[in-house]
Amino acid sequence: MTREPTTKLLVILGPTATGKSDLAVSLAKMIEKEKRGSYSGAEIISADSRQVYRGMNIGTGKITAPEMRGIPHHLLDVADPRKQFSVIEWKKLAERSIRDIVARGKLPIICGGTGFYIDSLIHGNDFTGVGANEELRKQLSGRSATDLFDMLQKLDPIRAQKMNDSDSQNPRRLVRAIEIATDPCIQTAPHGPNEILTIESPRHINYEPTIIGLQLPDKDLRKRIHDRLLKRIDSGMLDEARLLHKTVKTGGSGLSWKRMDDLGLEYRFMAQFLQGKMCQTEMTERLEIAISQYAKRQMTWFKRNKEIRWFETARKTAGDILAAVSHDLFR
């Protein structure tokens, strides 16, 4: 049997505000200029669960056209923010983009901070990033399949409904489903656990990823989050939120307050401010704390993957990082 060829990917991940987009563009420009390996250049695929939505630009920190520096970007502005966009849809579009990029003789660069999007692409749909929770397993030990199924129905009714008769009566499978549903990284993902737990298992393309992780000392990261948030507020982030909601008041098709709350972080707190539930100072302070907490959850997720090569962005240049991974990436 002929072995299916592998497709090389460069993956750039890490918590929010670590400079992933800037690094991706810099590396793409270097590859384009130097014609590294057999590649004539590189193109970037966004792995961000909220930057897929149109109109959500400042609030999500979406890269601007000047910042792209002529490098093609994919999977930005591909979805209607009024409707939930799932990881299944993202993976399908990402795989299509990868095929197109490779056909043009360029290297696909996956860049973003949404760990379960990246895992769905490079590891398939088993979500091995969710580790065993021994304490939970001990608590659930001895529970009947009926009790476990009832628990799963409350956590994720869609998954429970889709289970076949065999799985719904299998305590081991039920415990694993509950384990994933209650994982803190998934519980706090922008769209919740359902979209992850309802994934089927389509054919998995054979990728060979080189994974770069960006990190900063806690103090430096908190300062970046603080400065970045104030800059976005000054740049009109609240006006963007008002515009996204505005047409609802006139019977149009803008975002409801509930939908903005579902989108999480910036849009959740801005919705509360715009409804008069808090002042702007409180909104800013609480939002900054929430973003910092989210960054910690991102690191919890990423640290499970031992294949990631971590770099501190304050100490390494794009050239340093490319040199460090060149052997794996271009051999």
Secondary structure, DSSP 4 states (H G I P E B T S, - for coil): -PPPPPEEEEEEE-STTS-HHHHHHHHHHHHHHHT-TT-SEEEEEE--TTTTBTT--TTTTPPPHHHHTT--EESSS-B-TTS---HHHHHHHHHHHHHHHHHTTEEEEEE-S-HHHHHHHHSTTS-TTS---HHHHHHHTT--HHHHHHHHHHH-HHHHHH--HHHHT-HHHHHHHHHHHT-HHHHTSTT-SHHHHT----PPP-EEEEEEEEE--HHHHHHHHHHHHHHHHHTTHHHHHHHHHHHHHTTSS---HHHHHHH-HHHHHHHHHHTTSS-HHHHHHHHHHHHHHHHHHHHHHHTT-TT-EEEETTT--HHHHHHHHHHHHH-
